[in-house]
């Protein structure tokens, strides 16, 4: 049904709702993220997993859907949050280093 169905997935409770998150845990999957897709099913998203804490910017320039981006430390504590618009030009700049990022559809 969806190009991410071949990805490993995990379930996560976010704001009291159960989400299915596709796992991006290698360079190619992390680079691609949720860019260049027209829609994702309700209560789905992506989790990016890094081997060590990073502070990279995220870009929405090729992302067609609105996203909430949640940055988490290695203990899964939220360290930053951004609501982003499709094709947003300004990069998403986290305030601190993070080990995980969750992207879910805004709204």
Biopython code that builds the backbone (N, CA, C, O; Angstrom):
import numpy as np
from Bio.PDB.StructureBuilder import StructureBuilder

atoms = [
    (1, "UNK", "N", (0.812, -1.193, 0.000)),
    (1, "UNK", "CA", (0.000, 0.000, 0.000)),
    (1, "UNK", "C", (0.853, 1.255, 0.000)),
    (1, "UNK", "O", (0.548, 2.215, -0.707)),
    (2, "UNK", "N", (1.916, 1.256, 0.783)),
    (2, "UNK", "CA", (2.712, 2.458, 0.955)),
    (2, "UNK", "C", (4.179, 2.078, 0.841)),
    (2, "UNK", "O", (4.564, 0.976, 1.231)),
    (3, "UNK", "N", (4.989, 2.963, 0.320)),
    (3, "UNK", "CA", (6.405, 2.646, 0.109)),
    (3, "UNK", "C", (7.152, 2.335, 1.398)),
    (3, "UNK", "O", (8.213, 1.712, 1.350)),
    (4, "UNK", "N", (6.629, 2.752, 2.547)),
    (4, "UNK", "CA", (7.310, 2.508, 3.806)),
    (4, "UNK", "C", (6.889, 1.205, 4.469)),
    (4, "UNK", "O", (7.407, 0.868, 5.534)),
    (5, "UNK", "N", (5.974, 0.471, 3.876)),
    (5, "UNK", "CA", (5.506, -0.778, 4.470)),
    (5, "UNK", "C", (6.624, -1.817, 4.583)),
    (5, "UNK", "O", (6.510, -2.757, 5.369)),
    (6, "UNK", "N", (7.696, -1.660, 3.811)),
    (6, "UNK", "CA", (8.828, -2.591, 3.931)),
    (6, "UNK", "C", (9.777, -2.211, 5.060)),
    (6, "UNK", "O", (10.667, -2.985, 5.410)),
    (7, "UNK", "N", (9.591, -1.018, 5.636)),
    (7, "UNK", "CA", (10.424, -0.578, 6.748)),
    (7, "UNK", "C", (9.993, -1.308, 8.019)),
    (7, "UNK", "O", (8.826, -1.671, 8.172)),
    (8, "UNK", "N", (10.938, -1.516, 8.920)),
    (8, "UNK", "CA", (10.584, -1.958, 10.264)),
    (8, "UNK", "C", (9.719, -0.867, 10.871)),
    (8, "UNK", "O", (9.881, 0.304, 10.527)),
    (9, "UNK", "N", (8.802, -1.221, 11.767)),
    (9, "UNK", "CA", (7.986, -0.199, 12.417)),
    (9, "UNK", "C", (7.882, -0.490, 13.909)),
    (9, "UNK", "O", (8.068, -1.618, 14.364)),
    (10, "UNK", "N", (7.579, 0.570, 14.651)),
    (10, "UNK", "CA", (7.339, 0.449, 16.087)),
    (10, "UNK", "C", (6.061, 1.217, 16.405)),
    (10, "UNK", "O", (5.619, 2.064, 15.629)),
    (11, "UNK", "N", (5.481, 0.910, 17.549)),
    (11, "UNK", "CA", (4.324, 1.657, 18.020)),
    (11, "UNK", "C", (4.767, 2.609, 19.115)),
    (11, "UNK", "O", (5.642, 2.282, 19.918)),
    (12, "UNK", "N", (4.161, 3.785, 19.146)),
    (12, "UNK", "CA", (4.488, 4.793, 20.165)),
    (12, "UNK", "C", (3.226, 5.552, 20.542)),
    (12, "UNK", "O", (2.380, 5.827, 19.690)),
    (13, "UNK", "N", (3.103, 5.884, 21.797)),
    (13, "UNK", "CA", (2.005, 6.711, 22.270)),
    (13, "UNK", "C", (2.492, 8.165, 22.273)),
    (13, "UNK", "O", (3.461, 8.499, 22.954)),
    (14, "UNK", "N", (1.815, 9.020, 21.509)),
    (14, "UNK", "CA", (2.160, 10.435, 21.412)),
    (14, "UNK", "C", (0.892, 11.229, 21.693)),
    (14, "UNK", "O", (-0.103, 11.099, 20.980)),
    (15, "UNK", "N", (0.935, 12.049, 22.730)),
    (15, "UNK", "CA", (-0.240, 12.841, 23.137)),
    (15, "UNK", "C", (-1.487, 11.974, 23.291)),
    (15, "UNK", "O", (-2.586, 12.368, 22.901)),
    (16, "UNK", "N", (-1.296, 10.776, 23.871)),
    (16, "UNK", "CA", (-2.413, 9.893, 24.157)),
    (16, "UNK", "C", (-2.930, 9.089, 22.979)),
    (16, "UNK", "O", (-3.907, 8.354, 23.121)),
    (17, "UNK", "N", (-2.293, 9.212, 21.810)),
    (17, "UNK", "CA", (-2.713, 8.468, 20.623)),
    (17, "UNK", "C", (-1.632, 7.470, 20.232)),
    (17, "UNK", "O", (-0.441, 7.765, 20.341)),
    (18, "UNK", "N", (-2.045, 6.285, 19.776)),
    (18, "UNK", "CA", (-1.103, 5.247, 19.363)),
    (18, "UNK", "C", (-0.744, 5.439, 17.891)),
    (18, "UNK", "O", (-1.609, 5.419, 17.015)),
    (19, "UNK", "N", (0.552, 5.626, 17.641)),
    (19, "UNK", "CA", (1.074, 5.817, 16.293)),
    (19, "UNK", "C", (1.903, 4.617, 15.863)),
    (19, "UNK", "O", (2.558, 3.972, 16.681)),
    (20, "UNK", "N", (1.864, 4.331, 14.580)),
    (20, "UNK", "CA", (2.782, 3.383, 13.957)),
    (20, "UNK", "C", (3.881, 4.235, 13.323)),
    (20, "UNK", "O", (3.602, 5.073, 12.465)),
    (21, "UNK", "N", (5.126, 4.021, 13.741)),
    (21, "UNK", "CA", (6.253, 4.805, 13.229)),
    (21, "UNK", "C", (7.176, 3.914, 12.411)),
    (21, "UNK", "O", (7.661, 2.892, 12.898)),
    (22, "UNK", "N", (7.414, 4.307, 11.170)),
    (22, "UNK", "CA", (8.392, 3.615, 10.353)),
    (22, "UNK", "C", (9.784, 4.009, 10.838)),
    (22, "UNK", "O", (10.021, 5.167, 11.181)),
    (23, "UNK", "N", (10.695, 3.054, 10.865)),
    (23, "UNK", "CA", (12.028, 3.267, 11.425)),
    (23, "UNK", "C", (13.021, 3.639, 10.322)),
    (23, "UNK", "O", (13.219, 2.895, 9.362)),
    (24, "UNK", "N", (13.636, 4.810, 10.486)),
    (24, "UNK", "CA", (14.725, 5.257, 9.603)),
    (24, "UNK", "C", (15.999, 5.175, 10.433)),
    (24, "UNK", "O", (16.249, 6.021, 11.292)),
    (25, "UNK", "N", (16.801, 4.149, 10.169)),
    (25, "UNK", "CA", (17.982, 3.908, 10.998)),
    (25, "UNK", "C", (19.258, 3.700, 10.181)),
    (25, "UNK", "O", (20.255, 3.198, 10.699)),
    (26, "UNK", "N", (19.225, 4.083, 8.912)),
    (26, "UNK", "CA", (20.458, 4.087, 8.121)),
    (26, "UNK", "C", (20.502, 5.392, 7.323)),
    (26, "UNK", "O", (19.505, 6.108, 7.234)),
    (27, "UNK", "N", (21.658, 5.689, 6.750)),
    (27, "UNK", "CA", (21.851, 6.990, 6.091)),
    (27, "UNK", "C", (20.827, 7.262, 4.998)),
    (27, "UNK", "O", (20.316, 8.378, 4.902)),
    (28, "UNK", "N", (20.520, 6.276, 4.179)),
    (28, "UNK", "CA", (19.582, 6.475, 3.076)),
    (28, "UNK", "C", (18.161, 6.749, 3.582)),
    (28, "UNK", "O", (17.495, 7.665, 3.100)),
    (29, "UNK", "N", (17.708, 5.964, 4.538)),
    (29, "UNK", "CA", (16.356, 6.167, 5.073)),
    (29, "UNK", "C", (16.254, 7.507, 5.809)),
    (29, "UNK", "O", (15.240, 8.198, 5.705)),
    (30, "UNK", "N", (17.289, 7.868, 6.539)),
    (30, "UNK", "CA", (17.301, 9.151, 7.238)),
    (30, "UNK", "C", (17.306, 10.303, 6.233)),
    (30, "UNK", "O", (16.596, 11.291, 6.427)),
    (31, "UNK", "N", (18.083, 10.192, 5.183)),
    (31, "UNK", "CA", (18.146, 11.243, 4.158)),
    (31, "UNK", "C", (16.786, 11.413, 3.483)),
    (31, "UNK", "O", (16.340, 12.538, 3.262)),
    (32, "UNK", "N", (16.137, 10.317, 3.161)),
    (32, "UNK", "CA", (14.863, 10.362, 2.458)),
    (32, "UNK", "C", (13.731, 10.848, 3.369)),
    (32, "UNK", "O", (12.929, 11.692, 2.971)),
    (33, "UNK", "N", (13.671, 10.323, 4.568)),
    (33, "UNK", "CA", (12.609, 10.713, 5.490)),
    (33, "UNK", "C", (11.232, 10.609, 4.866)),
    (33, "UNK", "O", (10.920, 9.616, 4.207)),
    (34, "UNK", "N", (10.410, 11.619, 5.066)),
    (34, "UNK", "CA", (9.058, 11.649, 4.507)),
    (34, "UNK", "C", (8.955, 12.615, 3.330)),
    (34, "UNK", "O", (7.874, 13.126, 3.036)),
    (35, "UNK", "N", (10.070, 12.865, 2.663)),
    (35, "UNK", "CA", (10.058, 13.782, 1.519)),
    (35, "UNK", "C", (9.471, 13.106, 0.285)),
    (35, "UNK", "O", (9.498, 11.884, 0.143)),
    (36, "UNK", "N", (8.947, 13.934, -0.590)),
    (36, "UNK", "CA", (8.423, 13.517, -1.897)),
    (36, "UNK", "C", (7.292, 12.500, -1.845)),
    (36, "UNK", "O", (7.143, 11.695, -2.764)),
    (37, "UNK", "N", (6.490, 12.525, -0.778)),
    (37, "UNK", "CA", (5.280, 11.714, -0.750)),
    (37, "UNK", "C", (4.088, 12.652, -0.585)),
    (37, "UNK", "O", (4.215, 13.739, -0.023)),
    (38, "UNK", "N", (2.942, 12.224, -1.076)),
    (38, "UNK", "CA", (1.764, 13.093, -1.069)),
    (38, "UNK", "C", (0.931, 12.981, 0.198)),
    (38, "UNK", "O", (0.209, 13.917, 0.542)),
    (39, "UNK", "N", (1.018, 11.854, 0.899)),
    (39, "UNK", "CA", (0.201, 11.660, 2.093)),
    (39, "UNK", "C", (0.731, 10.476, 2.883)),
    (39, "UNK", "O", (1.431, 9.615, 2.352)),
    (40, "UNK", "N", (0.382, 10.453, 4.166)),
    (40, "UNK", "CA", (0.638, 9.273, 4.990)),
    (40, "UNK", "C", (-0.678, 8.939, 5.700)),
    (40, "UNK", "O", (-1.486, 9.829, 5.962)),
    (41, "UNK", "N", (-0.888, 7.671, 6.006)),
    (41, "UNK", "CA", (-2.121, 7.302, 6.707)),
    (41, "UNK", "C", (-2.191, 7.980, 8.076)),
    (41, "UNK", "O", (-1.165, 8.335, 8.657)),
    (42, "UNK", "N", (-3.409, 8.154, 8.581)),
    (42, "UNK", "CA", (-3.592, 8.716, 9.915)),
    (42, "UNK", "C", (-2.852, 7.875, 10.942)),
    (42, "UNK", "O", (-2.735, 6.658, 10.799)),
    (43, "UNK", "N", (-2.358, 8.534, 11.970)),
    (43, "UNK", "CA", (-1.673, 7.894, 13.098)),
    (43, "UNK", "C", (-0.449, 7.089, 12.670)),
    (43, "UNK", "O", (-0.139, 6.048, 13.248)),
    (44, "UNK", "N", (0.237, 7.590, 11.650)),
    (44, "UNK", "CA", (1.514, 7.013, 11.245)),
    (44, "UNK", "C", (2.548, 8.133, 11.189)),
    (44, "UNK", "O", (2.205, 9.315, 11.218)),
    (45, "UNK", "N", (3.797, 7.748, 11.111)),
    (45, "UNK", "CA", (4.880, 8.719, 11.028)),
    (45, "UNK", "C", (6.200, 7.992, 10.873)),
    (45, "UNK", "O", (6.242, 6.841, 10.438)),
    (46, "UNK", "N", (7.271, 8.670, 11.230)),
    (46, "UNK", "CA", (8.608, 8.088, 11.092)),
    (46, "UNK", "C", (9.425, 8.452, 12.313)),
    (46, "UNK", "O", (9.317, 9.554, 12.851)),
    (47, "UNK", "N", (10.249, 7.502, 12.741)),
    (47, "UNK", "CA", (11.228, 7.772, 13.797)),
    (47, "UNK", "C", (12.614, 7.600, 13.196)),
    (47, "UNK", "O", (12.905, 6.596, 12.546)),
    (48, "UNK", "N", (13.454, 8.584, 13.422)),
    (48, "UNK", "CA", (14.845, 8.570, 12.965)),
    (48, "UNK", "C", (15.700, 8.198, 14.171)),
    (48, "UNK", "O", (15.573, 8.796, 15.240)),
    (49, "UNK", "N", (16.562, 7.218, 13.994)),
    (49, "UNK", "CA", (17.399, 6.726, 15.089)),
    (49, "UNK", "C", (18.859, 6.963, 14.722)),
    (49, "UNK", "O", (19.327, 6.532, 13.668)),
    (50, "UNK", "N", (19.572, 7.657, 15.611)),
    (50, "UNK", "CA", (20.983, 7.977, 15.387)),
    (50, "UNK", "C", (21.852, 7.198, 16.373)),
    (50, "UNK", "O", (21.453, 6.968, 17.515)),
    (51, "UNK", "N", (23.041, 6.793, 15.924)),
    (51, "UNK", "CA", (23.971, 6.022, 16.764)),
    (51, "UNK", "C", (24.597, 6.842, 17.874)),
    (51, "UNK", "O", (25.008, 6.299, 18.899)),
    (52, "UNK", "N", (24.670, 8.159, 17.672)),
    (52, "UNK", "CA", (25.222, 9.060, 18.681)),
    (52, "UNK", "C", (24.458, 10.378, 18.586)),
    (52, "UNK", "O", (23.863, 10.664, 17.547)),
    (53, "UNK", "N", (24.460, 11.185, 19.645)),
    (53, "UNK", "CA", (23.743, 12.458, 19.588)),
    (53, "UNK", "C", (24.260, 13.352, 18.459)),
    (53, "UNK", "O", (25.464, 13.447, 18.221)),
    (54, "UNK", "N", (23.322, 14.001, 17.774)),
    (54, "UNK", "CA", (23.642, 14.897, 16.658)),
    (54, "UNK", "C", (22.846, 16.194, 16.833)),
    (54, "UNK", "O", (21.957, 16.279, 17.680)),
    (55, "UNK", "N", (23.175, 17.182, 16.033)),
    (55, "UNK", "CA", (22.448, 18.454, 16.052)),
    (55, "UNK", "C", (22.260, 18.964, 14.619)),
    (55, "UNK", "O", (22.416, 20.153, 14.344)),
    (56, "UNK", "N", (21.922, 18.043, 13.717)),
    (56, "UNK", "CA", (21.716, 18.387, 12.321)),
    (56, "UNK", "C", (20.407, 19.142, 12.138)),
    (56, "UNK", "O", (19.445, 18.920, 12.873)),
    (57, "UNK", "N", (20.377, 20.031, 11.159)),
    (57, "UNK", "CA", (19.139, 20.693, 10.779)),
    (57, "UNK", "C", (18.298, 19.743, 9.930)),
    (57, "UNK", "O", (18.830, 18.840, 9.284)),
    (58, "UNK", "N", (16.997, 19.951, 9.936)),
    (58, "UNK", "CA", (16.085, 19.215, 9.065)),
    (58, "UNK", "C", (15.561, 20.180, 8.021)),
    (58, "UNK", "O", (15.510, 21.387, 8.259)),
    (59, "UNK", "N", (15.172, 19.662, 6.864)),
    (59, "UNK", "CA", (14.628, 20.494, 5.808)),
    (59, "UNK", "C", (13.260, 19.967, 5.379)),
    (59, "UNK", "O", (13.013, 18.761, 5.382)),
    (60, "UNK", "N", (12.393, 20.880, 5.016)),
    (60, "UNK", "CA", (11.057, 20.538, 4.535)),
    (60, "UNK", "C", (10.908, 20.870, 3.053)),
    (60, "UNK", "O", (9.809, 20.767, 2.509)),
    (61, "UNK", "N", (11.993, 21.267, 2.394)),
    (61, "UNK", "CA", (11.891, 21.797, 1.030)),
    (61, "UNK", "C", (11.310, 20.798, 0.030)),
    (61, "UNK", "O", (10.767, 21.212, -0.995)),
    (62, "UNK", "N", (11.410, 19.493, 0.298)),
    (62, "UNK", "CA", (10.829, 18.483, -0.597)),
    (62, "UNK", "C", (9.715, 17.695, 0.085)),
    (62, "UNK", "O", (9.340, 16.613, -0.366)),
    (63, "UNK", "N", (9.190, 18.251, 1.181)),
    (63, "UNK", "CA", (8.144, 17.568, 1.940)),
    (63, "UNK", "C", (6.798, 18.203, 1.629)),
    (63, "UNK", "O", (6.616, 19.410, 1.788)),
    (64, "UNK", "N", (5.864, 17.384, 1.186)),
    (64, "UNK", "CA", (4.573, 17.867, 0.682)),
    (64, "UNK", "C", (3.464, 17.874, 1.726)),
    (64, "UNK", "O", (2.354, 18.320, 1.436)),
    (65, "UNK", "N", (3.738, 17.394, 2.921)),
    (65, "UNK", "CA", (2.704, 17.324, 3.957)),
    (65, "UNK", "C", (3.163, 18.101, 5.194)),
    (65, "UNK", "O", (4.363, 18.166, 5.462)),
    (66, "UNK", "N", (2.240, 18.687, 5.945)),
    (66, "UNK", "CA", (2.629, 19.383, 7.178)),
    (66, "UNK", "C", (3.064, 18.362, 8.224)),
    (66, "UNK", "O", (2.437, 17.313, 8.373)),
    (67, "UNK", "N", (4.132, 18.671, 8.944)),
    (67, "UNK", "CA", (4.660, 17.737, 9.929)),
    (67, "UNK", "C", (4.944, 18.416, 11.260)),
    (67, "UNK", "O", (5.341, 19.580, 11.312)),
    (68, "UNK", "N", (4.733, 17.669, 12.327)),
    (68, "UNK", "CA", (5.269, 18.011, 13.635)),
    (68, "UNK", "C", (6.554, 17.209, 13.780)),
    (68, "UNK", "O", (6.566, 15.996, 13.571)),
    (69, "UNK", "N", (7.631, 17.892, 14.138)),
    (69, "UNK", "CA", (8.930, 17.242, 14.293)),
    (69, "UNK", "C", (9.322, 17.339, 15.760)),
    (69, "UNK", "O", (9.435, 18.429, 16.320)),
    (70, "UNK", "N", (9.528, 16.170, 16.371)),
    (70, "UNK", "CA", (9.815, 16.071, 17.797)),
    (70, "UNK", "C", (11.234, 15.533, 17.959)),
    (70, "UNK", "O", (11.537, 14.428, 17.507)),
    (71, "UNK", "N", (12.100, 16.308, 18.601)),
    (71, "UNK", "CA", (13.484, 15.908, 18.841)),
    (71, "UNK", "C", (13.592, 15.354, 20.262)),
    (71, "UNK", "O", (13.111, 15.971, 21.213)),
    (72, "UNK", "N", (14.232, 14.175, 20.400)),
    (72, "UNK", "CA", (14.342, 13.509, 21.698)),
    (72, "UNK", "C", (15.797, 13.172, 22.012)),
    (72, "UNK", "O", (16.587, 12.890, 21.111)),
    (73, "UNK", "N", (16.141, 13.205, 23.299)),
    (73, "UNK", "CA", (17.485, 12.801, 23.698)),
    (73, "UNK", "C", (17.556, 11.286, 23.850)),
    (73, "UNK", "O", (16.576, 10.592, 23.579)),
    (74, "UNK", "N", (18.700, 10.768, 24.279)),
    (74, "UNK", "CA", (18.888, 9.315, 24.359)),
    (74, "UNK", "C", (17.993, 8.653, 25.403)),
    (74, "UNK", "O", (17.816, 7.435, 25.384)),
    (75, "UNK", "N", (17.422, 9.455, 26.322)),
    (75, "UNK", "CA", (16.490, 8.926, 27.327)),
    (75, "UNK", "C", (15.028, 9.128, 26.888)),
    (75, "UNK", "O", (14.101, 8.919, 27.670)),
    (76, "UNK", "N", (14.844, 9.532, 25.638)),
    (76, "UNK", "CA", (13.526, 9.777, 25.037)),
    (76, "UNK", "C", (12.800, 10.971, 25.642)),
    (76, "UNK", "O", (11.571, 11.039, 25.608)),
    (77, "UNK", "N", (13.555, 11.902, 26.189)),
    (77, "UNK", "CA", (12.996, 13.156, 26.699)),
    (77, "UNK", "C", (12.968, 14.161, 25.548)),
    (77, "UNK", "O", (13.949, 14.302, 24.818)),
    (78, "UNK", "N", (11.841, 14.858, 25.390)),
    (78, "UNK", "CA", (11.708, 15.856, 24.328)),
    (78, "UNK", "C", (12.662, 17.010, 24.595)),
    (78, "UNK", "O", (12.643, 17.604, 25.673)),
    (79, "UNK", "N", (13.501, 17.325, 23.603)),
    (79, "UNK", "CA", (14.437, 18.439, 23.727)),
    (79, "UNK", "C", (14.063, 19.612, 22.813)),
    (79, "UNK", "O", (14.562, 20.723, 22.992)),
    (80, "UNK", "N", (13.183, 19.365, 21.833)),
    (80, "UNK", "CA", (12.725, 20.442, 20.954)),
    (80, "UNK", "C", (11.538, 19.933, 20.143)),
    (80, "UNK", "O", (11.335, 18.727, 19.997)),
    (81, "UNK", "N", (10.760, 20.878, 19.620)),
    (81, "UNK", "CA", (9.555, 20.551, 18.860)),
    (81, "UNK", "C", (9.318, 21.656, 17.837)),
    (81, "UNK", "O", (9.472, 22.839, 18.143)),
    (82, "UNK", "N", (8.939, 21.261, 16.615)),
    (82, "UNK", "CA", (8.633, 22.230, 15.566)),
    (82, "UNK", "C", (7.426, 21.758, 14.765)),
    (82, "UNK", "O", (7.356, 20.589, 14.385)),
    (83, "UNK", "N", (6.479, 22.652, 14.506)),
    (83, "UNK", "CA", (5.397, 22.387, 13.553)),
    (83, "UNK", "C", (5.822, 23.026, 12.244)),
    (83, "UNK", "O", (6.159, 24.209, 12.201)),
    (84, "UNK", "N", (5.803, 22.240, 11.176)),
    (84, "UNK", "CA", (6.352, 22.704, 9.897)),
    (84, "UNK", "C", (5.318, 22.624, 8.787)),
    (84, "UNK", "O", (4.445, 21.756, 8.779)),
    (85, "UNK", "N", (5.444, 23.555, 7.851)),
    (85, "UNK", "CA", (4.559, 23.613, 6.700)),
    (85, "UNK", "C", (5.194, 22.882, 5.514)),
    (85, "UNK", "O", (6.419, 22.784, 5.430)),
    (86, "UNK", "N", (4.367, 22.370, 4.600)),
    (86, "UNK", "CA", (4.920, 21.761, 3.392)),
    (86, "UNK", "C", (5.827, 22.744, 2.649)),
    (86, "UNK", "O", (5.536, 23.938, 2.579)),
    (87, "UNK", "N", (6.902, 22.241, 2.110)),
    (87, "UNK", "CA", (7.856, 23.011, 1.313)),
    (87, "UNK", "C", (8.457, 24.206, 2.060)),
    (87, "UNK", "O", (8.922, 25.160, 1.437)),
    (88, "UNK", "N", (8.448, 24.150, 3.374)),
    (88, "UNK", "CA", (9.032, 25.228, 4.190)),
    (88, "UNK", "C", (10.493, 25.427, 3.801)),
    (88, "UNK", "O", (11.264, 24.468, 3.756)),
    (89, "UNK", "N", (10.863, 26.646, 3.528)),
    (89, "UNK", "CA", (12.222, 26.940, 3.058)),
    (89, "UNK", "C", (13.215, 27.010, 4.219)),
    (89, "UNK", "O", (14.320, 26.477, 4.126)),
    (90, "UNK", "N", (12.822, 27.666, 5.306)),
    (90, "UNK", "CA", (13.732, 27.805, 6.446)),
    (90, "UNK", "C", (14.024, 26.438, 7.061)),
    (90, "UNK", "O", (13.097, 25.663, 7.295)),
    (91, "UNK", "N", (15.285, 26.129, 7.326)),
    (91, "UNK", "CA", (15.610, 24.838, 7.937)),
    (91, "UNK", "C", (15.074, 24.752, 9.364)),
    (91, "UNK", "O", (14.912, 25.764, 10.046)),
    (92, "UNK", "N", (14.808, 23.545, 9.791)),
    (92, "UNK", "CA", (14.383, 23.282, 11.159)),
    (92, "UNK", "C", (15.658, 23.078, 11.967)),
    (92, "UNK", "O", (16.402, 22.124, 11.737)),
    (93, "UNK", "N", (15.906, 23.980, 12.914)),
    (93, "UNK", "CA", (17.154, 23.965, 13.676)),
    (93, "UNK", "C", (16.856, 23.588, 15.129)),
    (93, "UNK", "O", (16.319, 24.402, 15.881)),
    (94, "UNK", "N", (17.197, 22.374, 15.525)),
    (94, "UNK", "CA", (16.967, 21.980, 16.922)),
    (94, "UNK", "C", (17.853, 22.789, 17.866)),
    (94, "UNK", "O", (18.962, 23.187, 17.509)),
    (95, "UNK", "N", (17.341, 23.024, 19.083)),
    (95, "UNK", "CA", (18.077, 23.821, 20.062)),
    (95, "UNK", "C", (19.216, 23.048, 20.706)),
    (95, "UNK", "O", (20.221, 23.631, 21.112)),
    (96, "UNK", "N", (19.055, 21.726, 20.797)),
    (96, "UNK", "CA", (20.071, 20.895, 21.463)),
    (96, "UNK", "C", (20.334, 19.629, 20.665)),
    (96, "UNK", "O", (19.621, 19.322, 19.710)),
    (97, "UNK", "N", (21.356, 18.907, 21.063)),
    (97, "UNK", "CA", (21.653, 17.617, 20.449)),
    (97, "UNK", "C", (20.506, 16.651, 20.714)),
    (97, "UNK", "O", (19.804, 16.768, 21.719)),
    (98, "UNK", "N", (20.325, 15.710, 19.818)),
    (98, "UNK", "CA", (19.254, 14.721, 19.934)),
    (98, "UNK", "C", (19.753, 13.365, 19.453)),
    (98, "UNK", "O", (20.753, 13.270, 18.742)),
    (99, "UNK", "N", (19.032, 12.312, 19.856)),
    (99, "UNK", "CA", (19.352, 10.948, 19.433)),
    (99, "UNK", "C", (18.233, 10.331, 18.602)),
    (99, "UNK", "O", (18.450, 9.365, 17.871)),
    (100, "UNK", "N", (17.033, 10.901, 18.722)),
    (100, "UNK", "CA", (15.866, 10.418, 17.986)),
    (100, "UNK", "C", (15.060, 11.612, 17.491)),
    (100, "UNK", "O", (15.051, 12.678, 18.107)),
    (101, "UNK", "N", (14.388, 11.407, 16.369)),
    (101, "UNK", "CA", (13.459, 12.409, 15.855)),
    (101, "UNK", "C", (12.200, 11.669, 15.414)),
    (101, "UNK", "O", (12.275, 10.636, 14.749)),
    (102, "UNK", "N", (11.054, 12.205, 15.788)),
    (102, "UNK", "CA", (9.783, 11.652, 15.341)),
    (102, "UNK", "C", (9.101, 12.694, 14.470)),
    (102, "UNK", "O", (9.013, 13.866, 14.835)),
    (103, "UNK", "N", (8.616, 12.250, 13.305)),
    (103, "UNK", "CA", (7.834, 13.098, 12.421)),
    (103, "UNK", "C", (6.440, 12.493, 12.299)),
    (103, "UNK", "O", (6.280, 11.321, 11.958)),
    (104, "UNK", "N", (5.431, 13.323, 12.586)),
    (104, "UNK", "CA", (4.036, 12.915, 12.406)),
    (104, "UNK", "C", (3.301, 14.047, 11.706)),
    (104, "UNK", "O", (3.718, 15.204, 11.747)),
    (105, "UNK", "N", (2.195, 13.684, 11.064)),
    (105, "UNK", "CA", (1.406, 14.680, 10.331)),
    (105, "UNK", "C", (0.846, 15.699, 11.323)),
    (105, "UNK", "O", (0.283, 15.321, 12.350)),
    (106, "UNK", "N", (0.998, 16.988, 11.019)),
    (106, "UNK", "CA", (0.450, 18.052, 11.870)),
    (106, "UNK", "C", (-1.064, 18.012, 11.842)),
    (106, "UNK", "O", (-1.684, 17.614, 10.856)),
    (107, "UNK", "N", (-1.635, 18.438, 12.955)),
    (107, "UNK", "CA", (-3.082, 18.562, 13.014)),
    (107, "UNK", "C", (-3.660, 17.412, 13.686)),
    (107, "UNK", "O", (-4.880, 17.333, 13.835)),
]
sb = StructureBuilder()
sb.init_structure("model")
sb.init_model(0)
sb.init_chain("A")
sb.init_seg("    ")
for serial, (resi, resn, name, xyz) in enumerate(atoms, 1):
    if name == "N":
        sb.init_residue(resn, " ", resi, " ")
    sb.init_atom(name, np.array(xyz, "f"), 0.0, 1.0, " ", f" {name:<3s}", serial, name[0])
structure = sb.get_structure()
